[in-house]
Amino acid sequence: MKEWLPASLCVFVLWGIWGFLPKLSTRYLPPKSVIIYEVLGSIAVGFIILAMLKFRPQFNMTGATLGFITGAVGFTGGLAYLYAVTKGPVSVVSVVTALYPAMVVAIAYFFLGETMTVKQTVGCVLALVSIALLTT
């Protein structure tokens, strides 16, 4: 088994649950309230897990700035996701939003010079086509 596969499968399961739970929580609270509880849950679990791993923070201004921006972008995306699931079926919203790696690929190509094979490019194009198929 590839070294990265167990962690990837863990992400698959946890993010699958994470993608579904907002449909339930937004039945009881508006997205602006739900996002606060999501953040509190993240902070609580984050501190517990990091303490169990005996983590000691390091600092680098560029890394810290990029980490902060990552958090801000992730928070904004999470809030947008909450609004999306209040307006549409979680089964479609979750699939459309889960296609974000196609955006990652484009950004990596332009900013990091990463390349893809023809087959991989076709896969990304099909992912974008699937958005049209899912939303029409």
C-alpha positions as CSV (number, residue, x, y, z in Angstrom):
1,M,0.0,0.0,0.0
2,K,1.3,3.4,-0.9
3,E,2.5,5.5,2.1
4,W,0.1,8.3,1.5
5,L,-3.1,6.2,1.0
6,P,-4.2,5.7,4.6
7,A,-4.1,9.5,5.3
8,S,-5.9,10.1,2.0
9,L,-8.6,7.6,2.9
10,C,-9.0,9.3,6.3
11,V,-9.5,12.6,4.5
12,F,-12.0,10.9,2.1
13,V,-14.1,9.7,5.0
14,L,-13.8,12.8,7.2
15,W,-14.5,15.3,4.4
16,G,-17.3,13.2,3.2
17,I,-18.9,13.6,6.7
18,W,-17.9,17.3,6.8
19,G,-19.6,17.8,3.4
20,F,-22.9,16.4,4.7
21,L,-23.2,17.8,8.2
22,P,-23.8,21.4,7.1
23,K,-27.1,20.4,5.5
24,L,-28.2,19.3,8.9
25,S,-26.8,22.2,10.9
26,T,-28.2,24.9,8.6
27,R,-31.7,23.5,9.2
28,Y,-31.4,24.8,12.7
29,L,-29.1,27.8,12.4
30,P,-28.3,30.4,9.7
31,P,-24.9,29.9,7.9
32,K,-23.3,32.9,9.7
33,S,-23.9,31.2,13.0
34,V,-23.0,27.7,11.8
35,I,-19.6,28.9,10.6
36,I,-18.7,30.2,14.1
37,Y,-19.4,26.8,15.6
38,E,-17.4,25.2,12.8
39,V,-14.4,27.4,13.7
40,L,-14.8,26.7,17.4
41,G,-14.9,23.0,16.7
42,S,-11.8,23.2,14.5
43,I,-9.9,25.2,17.1
44,A,-10.9,22.8,19.9
45,V,-10.0,19.6,18.0
46,G,-6.9,21.2,16.5
47,F,-5.5,22.1,19.9
48,I,-6.3,18.6,21.3
49,I,-4.7,16.8,18.4
50,L,-1.6,19.0,18.3
51,A,-1.1,18.6,22.0
52,M,-1.3,14.8,21.6
53,L,1.4,15.1,18.9
54,K,3.5,17.2,21.2
55,F,3.6,19.9,18.6
56,R,5.7,23.1,19.1
57,P,5.0,25.9,16.7
58,Q,7.7,27.3,14.4
59,F,7.6,30.7,12.8
60,N,8.5,32.1,9.4
61,M,6.9,35.3,8.3
62,T,6.2,34.1,4.7
63,G,4.8,30.7,5.9
64,A,2.7,32.4,8.6
65,T,1.3,35.0,6.2
66,L,0.4,32.3,3.6
67,G,-1.1,30.2,6.4
68,F,-3.2,33.1,7.5
69,I,-4.4,33.8,4.0
70,T,-5.2,30.0,3.6
71,G,-7.3,30.2,6.7
72,A,-9.1,33.4,5.4
73,V,-9.8,31.8,2.0
74,G,-10.9,28.5,3.6
75,F,-13.2,30.3,6.0
76,T,-14.8,32.3,3.2
77,G,-15.2,29.2,1.1
78,G,-16.7,27.3,4.1
79,L,-19.2,30.1,4.6
80,A,-20.1,30.1,0.9
81,Y,-20.6,26.3,1.1
82,L,-23.0,26.7,4.0
83,Y,-25.0,29.2,2.0
84,A,-25.0,26.8,-1.0
85,V,-26.3,23.9,1.0
86,T,-29.1,26.0,2.4
87,K,-30.3,26.8,-1.2
88,G,-29.6,23.5,-3.0
89,P,-29.3,19.8,-2.6
90,V,-26.2,18.8,-0.7
91,S,-25.8,15.8,-3.1
92,V,-25.1,18.2,-6.0
93,V,-23.5,21.1,-4.0
94,S,-21.0,18.7,-2.5
95,V,-20.0,17.2,-5.9
96,V,-19.7,20.6,-7.6
97,T,-17.6,22.1,-4.8
98,A,-15.5,18.9,-4.5
99,L,-14.2,19.7,-8.0
100,Y,-12.0,22.5,-6.7
101,P,-8.8,20.5,-7.5
102,A,-9.4,21.6,-11.1
103,M,-8.7,25.1,-9.9
104,V,-5.7,24.0,-7.9
105,V,-4.3,22.4,-11.1
106,A,-4.7,25.7,-13.0
107,I,-3.1,27.7,-10.3
108,A,-0.2,25.2,-9.9
109,Y,0.3,25.4,-13.7
110,F,0.5,29.2,-13.8
111,F,2.3,29.9,-10.6
112,L,4.5,26.8,-9.9
113,G,5.1,25.6,-13.5
114,E,3.6,22.2,-12.8
115,T,2.6,20.2,-15.8
116,M,0.1,17.5,-16.6
117,T,-0.1,14.7,-19.1
118,V,-2.7,14.8,-21.8
119,K,-4.8,12.2,-20.0
120,Q,-4.7,14.3,-16.8
121,T,-5.7,17.4,-18.7
122,V,-8.6,15.6,-20.2
123,G,-9.6,14.4,-16.7
124,C,-9.7,18.1,-15.5
125,V,-11.7,19.2,-18.5
126,L,-14.2,16.5,-17.9
127,A,-14.4,17.6,-14.3
128,L,-15.4,21.0,-15.5
129,V,-17.9,19.6,-18.0
130,S,-19.4,17.7,-15.1
131,I,-20.3,21.0,-13.4
132,A,-22.4,21.9,-16.4
133,L,-24.0,18.5,-16.4
134,L,-24.8,18.6,-12.7
135,T,-26.2,22.1,-12.7
136,T,-28.4,22.1,-15.8
